[in-house]
Amino acid sequence: MADRTERPHVLMMSEITADGKLTLRKGASSKILMKYMAHETEILLHKTRAAYDAIMVGANTIRIDNSFLTVRLVPGKSPLRVIPCSLADIPLSSNVLGPDAPTLIAVSEKAPDEKVAAIRAKGASVAVAGKEHVELPLLMKILKEKYKVNKLMIEGGPTLNWHMLHHQLVDEIRLIHLPFIVGGSDTPSLVGGMHINSEDEMIRLQLKNHYLCGMNLVSEYDVLYHQE
């Protein structure tokens, strides 16, 4: 388990349907569902962003959603935007490469020099955090030590969420429940990539709060790992 003093405190925040899905179907933007969030819940999301030093999503989420990841509905400073992208192949037209907030693209040593240079030319910072691919525990250490990130929120898709949990890097989870069922065996859910063999491998959560925000139920959990 990563030493918590060497990494930021991490909150995973996401909207999910009643059957745990993030989108309508594979490849669809989560923005389609997010427009059904109560206005009060949108404000909660932006207040949370404003309270954190950095916000992280995966490169695939950027490709599909092309989010800005900024604070817009409340007063406050937009956090550092962090995008793990091992080969530095994030589209150069991505909104996160715009001037609205600072951005850090985390790459591996295998990222082509010309792609890294193109990202830097857009005004974003680049950090190497791994040899073959971005190593999230190392990235967390870089964020804490070099970028002074003490509080990180992730609004990731299923792949990033799984890897963060698998490396025991998530402290809290906050879920915005949307009253829909969308179905689909391959529709992205909160956590992907997780094929466990026994109940011993389940990641345990402890409910610590639940409340209505507008007409949306919000639930908050502490993440409990086996060493605790």
Buried (B, 14 or more C-beta within 10 A) or exposed (E): EBEEEEBBBBBBBBBBBEEBBBBBEEEBBBEEBBEBBBEEBBBBBBBBBBBBBBBBBBBBBBBBBBBBBBBEBBEBEBBBBBBBBBBBBBEEEBBBBBEBBBBBBBBBEEBEEEBBEBBEEBEBBBBBBBEEBBBBBBBBBBBBEEBEBEBBBBBBBBBBBBBBBBBBBBBBBBBBBBEEEBEBEEBBBBBBEBEEEEEEEEBEBEEEEEEEBBEBBBBBBBBEEEEE
